[in-house]
Amino acid sequence: MKKYKLAILASHPIQYQVPLFKKLANNSQIDLMVYFCSDYGIREKKDKEFGVSFKWDIPLLDGYKYKFLKNYGFKSNFPFLSQINLEIFKELKKNKFSAIIVQSWMNITSWIVFLNRTPIFLRTESPFSHEPLKAKWKIILKNIILRYPFNKTKAFLFIGEENRRFYQSYGIPEDKLFFTPYAVDNERFLMNFNELKSKKNELKKELNINSEKIVILFCGKLIDKKRPLDLLFAYEKIQFPNKCIIYVGDGYLRENIEIYTRKKNLQSVYLVGFKNQTELSKYYVLGDIFVLPSGLGETWGLVVNEAMCFELPIIVSDLVGCSSDILKHGQNGYIFPFGDIDKLAFYLEDLVISKEKREKYGERSIDIIQNYSYEKDIEGIINALEYISNDKLFKNQ
C-alpha cells in the first residue's frame, strides 16, 4: 500500500476542518502536514459579524502535524492581501509533497503555491447557482483570473453538486473531479444527540419554554447574508399558536429582530446569543424544525449538516449551497425560492402542524448525512492521490 506525503494550506484553524485533519493524520496511507496562514481562532478575538469576542472551546491543534507560517499580510479593503506567507515556498521546496490541498485562490499565499511545482489539489466552496446572480464584469474577470490556477491544478476536490457544476462550467473534465463532501464531526454530534435527546423537555424548561411548543431553530450569524429576518416574517404569518422560535447566534441584525418582535408583539421569540461548539448540541436537541433562509454568499451552510445529525427536518432557500445535496425536497424537508416569505411560511406551517412529517423527515435527515462524512473526504483525497500517481507512471512509460 503506497503512502503519500500530503500538505494542506489552511487560512487558520477552523472547527469544521480540524477533525478531518486528525483523521487524515491517522490514516495509514497519509503523512500529513498542515500549514496555517494565521492563528485566528486560537486566541480570543472579536468577530466583527458575531459582534462578540471568543475563541473556539474545542481543541484545534491536537492530533496532527502543523506549522504557523509568518504572515506579512495586512488588513485592507482587499482580502487578497490579508495572507502573504512567503515561507510556504521554502516549505514546499524542502519537503517534496505528493500533493498540496489549496482551499482558496483569493490570497497571495495560494498564488505562491500555484507558482510552485508541487502537484495541487483545489478544494473551494463556489456554487454554480450563485454565478448568474453576480455582475457580468465580475464573471468575465473571474474567467480570466482562474485560467492559470485551474491549468496548474491536478485534481479538483468538489464539496457538492453545485461546486461540481461550477468546475464543469470552466471545462474541468470528469476524471479530474473527486467527491470530498463538506462535512462536520458527525460522530461527535450523533453521540451528543443520543446522550441528550431524552432530556429535551428538561432543556426546554431551562429556557422557560412550554414542553408542548414546536421549536423552530435558526443557528448562525445574525447578518444580512443569513436573512434571519425572513424567518421572523414567515413566523409571523403562521396561525398555529403553539410555536416558538430560537435564534442561536449574534450579529448586527439582532437589534432589528428585537425591534420587530416588540413592534408586532410576536410571542415566544428567543434570542440566546452566540454559543460555542460545546454548547451547540443542546440547542439542536431543543429544535423540532431547522431553518436556514440565507442568500448569496451561503456557499454551503454547515449548520444544516449539524442539524441533520439531530434528526431535524430542514427548510433552506434555493441559494443555500447544500440545497442540491443534503436537502431532498419532500423527503427530509423543503427548499423555497430565496426571499419568498409566503412560501417559507407555507412550508414552516406544514411542518409545525404535522408531527408525523417532522418525524419522518428527521429520520431521513439522519440517513442522508451519513454520506457526508470525513471518511468520504479521505476516500476522495486518496483517489485523487492515486490518480496523479498513476498519471505520472503513465507519462514516464
C-alpha positions in Angstrom: 0.0 0.0 0.0 1.5 3.3 -1.1 2.0 6.1 1.4 1.5 9.7 0.3 3.1 12.8 1.7 0.2 15.4 1.8 0.2 19.1 2.7 -2.9 21.3 3.3 -2.8 25.0 3.2 -5.4 26.4 5.6 -6.3 30.0 6.3 -6.4 29.3 10.1 -7.6 26.6 12.5 -11.3 26.0 11.7 -13.5 24.0 13.9 -15.1 22.1 11.0 -11.7 21.1 9.4 -9.7 20.0 12.4 -11.5 16.7 12.9 -10.7 15.9 9.2 -7.0 16.8 9.8 -6.9 14.3 12.7 -8.5 11.5 10.7 -6.2 12.1 7.8 -3.2 12.0 10.1 -4.3 8.7 11.5 -4.8 7.2 8.0 -2.1 4.6 7.2 -1.7 6.0 3.6 -1.3 9.6 4.6 1.7 11.5 6.0 0.0 14.9 6.7 1.3 18.4 7.3 -1.0 21.4 7.7 0.2 24.9 7.1 -1.8 27.7 8.7 -1.6 31.2 7.3 -2.8 32.8 10.6 -3.6 31.9 14.2 -7.2 33.3 14.1 -9.4 31.3 16.4 -6.6 30.1 18.7 -6.6 33.3 20.8 -9.7 35.1 21.9 -10.6 37.8 19.4 -13.7 39.8 18.5 -15.6 38.6 15.4 -16.9 41.6 13.5 -20.0 39.7 12.3 -20.9 37.9 15.5 -20.1 41.1 17.4 -18.6 39.2 20.3 -15.1 38.1 21.5 -14.5 34.4 21.6 -12.2 31.5 20.9 -13.4 28.0 20.0 -13.8 25.8 23.0 -12.7 22.5 21.4 -9.0 21.5 20.8 -7.9 22.8 17.4 -4.3 21.8 17.3 -4.3 18.2 18.7 -3.6 15.0 16.7 -1.8 16.2 13.6 1.4 18.0 12.4 1.1 21.7 11.7 3.0 24.9 11.3 2.0 28.5 11.5 3.6 30.4 8.7 4.7 34.0 9.3 2.1 36.3 7.8 3.2 39.5 6.1 -0.4 40.3 5.1 -2.3 43.3 6.3 -5.8 44.5 6.8 -7.3 46.3 3.9 -10.4 46.5 1.7 -8.8 43.8 -0.4 -8.8 40.4 1.3 -6.4 39.2 -1.3 -3.6 41.0 0.6 -4.5 39.6 4.1 -2.4 36.4 3.7 1.1 36.8 2.4 3.1 33.8 3.8 6.3 33.7 1.8 7.7 30.8 3.9 5.4 28.4 2.0 7.7 28.5 -1.0 10.6 27.2 1.0 8.5 24.6 2.8 7.2 23.1 -0.5 10.7 23.0 -2.0 12.2 21.3 1.1 9.5 18.7 1.7 8.7 17.3 -1.8 5.0 16.6 -1.0 3.0 14.2 -3.2 0.4 17.0 -3.3 -0.9 20.1 -1.5 -4.6 20.9 -1.0 -5.3 24.6 -1.6 -8.6 25.9 -0.4 -8.7 29.4 -2.0 -7.5 31.4 -4.9 -8.3 34.7 -3.0 -4.9 35.4 -1.3 -1.3 35.8 -2.3 -0.1 32.7 -0.4 -2.3 30.5 -2.6 -0.8 32.1 -5.7 2.7 31.4 -4.4 1.7 27.7 -4.3 0.2 27.9 -7.8 3.7 29.1 -9.0 5.4 26.1 -7.3 6.0 22.7 -8.8 4.2 20.7 -6.1 1.0 19.0 -7.5 -2.0 21.0 -6.5 -5.5 19.8 -5.4 -8.0 22.6 -5.3 -10.9 22.5 -2.8 -13.1 25.6 -2.7 -16.7 26.3 -2.0 -18.0 28.1 -5.1 -21.5 27.0 -6.0 -22.6 27.3 -9.7 -26.1 28.6 -8.6 -24.6 31.9 -7.4 -22.8 32.7 -10.6 -25.7 34.0 -12.6 -26.5 36.5 -9.8 -23.1 38.2 -10.0 -22.3 41.2 -12.1 -21.3 40.3 -15.7 -17.9 42.1 -15.4 -17.1 40.0 -12.3 -17.8 36.8 -14.2 -15.6 37.9 -17.2 -12.7 38.9 -14.8 -13.1 35.7 -12.9 -12.8 33.6 -16.1 -9.6 35.4 -17.0 -8.0 35.1 -13.5 -8.9 31.4 -12.9 -7.3 30.1 -16.1 -3.8 29.9 -14.7 -4.6 28.2 -11.3 -7.1 25.8 -13.0 -4.5 24.8 -15.5 -2.0 24.2 -12.7 -4.4 22.1 -10.7 -4.0 18.3 -10.9 -7.3 17.4 -9.2 -10.4 19.3 -8.1 -12.0 18.2 -4.8 -15.6 19.2 -5.1 -17.7 19.6 -1.9 -21.1 19.0 -3.5 -23.1 19.1 -6.7 -23.3 22.9 -7.1 -19.5 23.0 -6.6 -19.1 20.3 -9.2 -21.2 22.2 -11.7 -19.1 25.2 -11.0 -15.9 23.4 -12.0 -17.6 21.8 -15.0 -18.7 25.2 -16.2 -14.9 26.0 -16.6 -14.4 22.9 -18.7 -12.8 20.7 -16.0 -13.0 17.1 -17.2 -14.8 14.4 -15.2 -11.6 12.4 -14.5 -10.2 15.4 -12.5 -13.2 15.7 -10.2 -13.2 13.9 -6.9 -16.0 14.0 -4.3 -14.9 15.3 -0.9 -18.1 16.5 0.7 -18.4 19.3 3.1 -18.8 17.6 6.4 -19.0 18.2 10.2 -18.0 15.9 13.0 -20.9 13.5 12.6 -19.6 11.2 15.3 -19.5 13.9 17.9 -22.9 15.3 17.1 -24.6 12.0 16.8 -23.1 10.9 20.2 -24.4 14.2 21.7 -27.8 13.6 20.2 -28.1 10.2 21.7 -27.0 11.5 25.1 -29.3 14.5 25.1 -32.5 13.5 23.2 -34.2 12.1 26.3 -33.7 15.4 28.1 -35.5 17.6 25.6 -38.2 18.7 28.0 -35.7 19.5 30.7 -33.7 21.7 28.3 -37.0 23.5 27.3 -37.7 24.1 31.0 -34.3 25.8 31.4 -35.4 28.4 28.8 -38.9 28.6 30.2 -40.3 27.1 27.0 -43.5 25.1 27.3 -42.9 21.4 26.6 -45.7 21.4 24.0 -44.2 24.2 21.9 -42.9 23.4 18.5 -39.4 24.9 18.3 -38.2 26.5 15.0 -34.5 26.8 15.2 -32.0 29.2 13.5 -28.3 28.9 14.1 -25.8 31.3 12.6 -24.6 34.9 12.5 -27.4 37.5 12.6 -26.2 39.2 9.4 -27.8 40.1 6.0 -26.3 37.0 4.2 -28.1 34.7 6.6 -31.5 36.5 6.2 -32.7 35.9 9.8 -35.5 38.5 9.4 -37.0 36.4 6.6 -37.6 33.7 9.1 -39.2 36.1 11.5 -41.5 37.5 8.8 -42.6 33.9 7.9 -43.0 33.0 11.6 -45.4 35.9 12.0 -47.7 34.5 9.2 -48.1 31.1 10.8 -51.5 30.9 12.5 -50.7 27.8 14.6 -50.4 29.3 18.1 -48.3 26.6 19.9 -44.9 27.5 18.4 -41.7 29.3 19.2 -38.5 30.4 17.5 -35.0 30.3 18.9 -32.2 32.3 17.3 -28.8 30.8 18.2 -26.1 33.3 17.3 -25.4 37.0 17.3 -24.7 39.9 15.0 -25.7 43.4 13.9 -29.3 42.3 13.0 -30.1 41.2 16.5 -31.5 44.7 17.3 -33.7 44.7 14.2 -35.1 41.3 15.3 -35.8 42.6 18.8 -37.4 45.8 17.5 -39.7 44.0 15.0 -40.7 41.4 17.7 -41.7 44.2 20.0 -43.5 46.3 17.3 -45.6 43.3 16.2 -46.0 41.9 19.7 -44.7 38.5 18.5 -44.8 35.8 21.1 -42.2 33.2 22.0 -39.2 34.6 20.1 -35.9 33.7 21.9 -32.5 35.2 21.1 -30.0 33.2 23.1 -26.8 34.8 21.6 -23.6 33.2 20.5 -23.0 29.7 21.6 -19.6 27.9 21.4 -19.0 24.4 20.0 -19.6 22.5 23.2 -22.9 24.4 23.9 -24.5 23.9 20.5 -25.8 20.4 20.8 -28.4 21.2 23.5 -30.0 23.8 21.2 -30.2 21.4 18.3 -31.9 18.9 20.7 -34.4 21.6 21.6 -35.3 22.1 17.9 -38.2 20.5 16.0 -37.5 22.2 12.7 -34.3 23.8 11.4 -34.4 26.8 9.0 -31.6 28.5 7.1 -33.0 31.1 4.7 -29.7 32.5 3.5 -29.0 34.2 0.2 -26.0 35.0 -2.0 -22.7 34.1 -0.3 -24.0 31.0 1.6 -21.8 28.6 -0.3 -22.8 25.6 1.8 -24.3 26.0 5.3 -22.6 23.5 7.6 -25.1 24.2 10.3 -27.5 22.2 8.2 -25.2 19.2 8.4 -25.1 19.7 12.2 -28.9 19.9 12.5 -29.4 16.8 10.4 -27.3 14.8 12.9 -30.0 15.7 15.5 -32.8 14.2 13.3 -34.3 17.5 12.3 -36.4 18.3 9.3 -34.8 21.1 7.3 -36.0 24.2 5.4 -33.5 26.2 3.3 -33.6 28.7 0.4 -32.5 27.6 -3.0 -29.4 29.7 -2.7 -28.0 27.8 0.2 -25.2 25.8 -1.3 -26.1 22.4 0.3 -29.6 22.5 -1.1 -28.6 20.4 -4.1 -27.0 17.7 -1.9 -28.3 17.1 1.6 -31.8 18.6 1.1 -34.3 16.2 -0.6 -37.4 18.3 -1.2 -40.4 16.5 0.3 -38.2 13.8 1.9 -36.2 15.5 4.7 -37.5 19.0 4.4 -38.3 21.8 1.9 -36.4 24.1 -0.4 -38.1 27.5 -1.0 -37.2 30.2 -3.6 -34.9 32.7 -1.9 -36.7 35.7 -0.5 -40.2 34.1 -0.9 -41.6 34.7 2.6 -45.0 33.3 1.8 -43.6 30.0 0.5 -41.3 29.8 3.6 -44.3 30.4 5.8 -46.3 27.7 3.9 -43.5 25.1 4.4 -43.0 26.1 8.0 -46.7 25.8 8.9 -46.8 22.4 7.1 -44.1 21.0 9.4 -45.3 22.8 12.5 -48.7 21.3 12.2 -47.6 17.7 11.2 -45.7 15.7 13.9 -45.8 12.7 11.5 -43.9 14.7 8.8 -41.4 16.1 11.3 -40.5 12.6 12.5 -40.4 11.1 9.0 -38.3 13.9 7.6 -36.0 13.9 10.6 -35.3 10.2 10.2 -34.4 10.8 6.5 -32.0 13.6 7.6 -30.0 11.1 9.7 -29.8 8.7 6.7 -28.7 11.3 4.2 -26.0 12.9 6.4 -24.1 9.6 6.8 -22.8 10.0 3.2 -21.4 13.5 4.0 -18.6 12.5 6.3 -14.8 12.9 6.9 -14.5 9.2 5.8 -15.9 10.2 2.4 -13.4 13.1 2.3 -10.4 10.8 2.9 -11.7 8.4 0.3 -11.9 11.2 -2.3 -8.4 12.6 -1.4 -6.8 9.1 -1.6 -8.5 8.5 -5.0 -7.1 11.9 -6.2 -3.6 10.9 -5.0 -3.8 7.6 -6.8 -5.0 9.4 -9.9 -2.0 11.7 -10.1 0.4 8.9 -9.1 -1.0 6.7 -12.0 -0.9 9.7 -14.3 2.9 10.2 -13.6 3.5 6.5 -14.1 1.8 6.6 -17.5 3.7 9.6 -18.6 7.0 8.0 -17.6 6.4 4.9 -19.7 
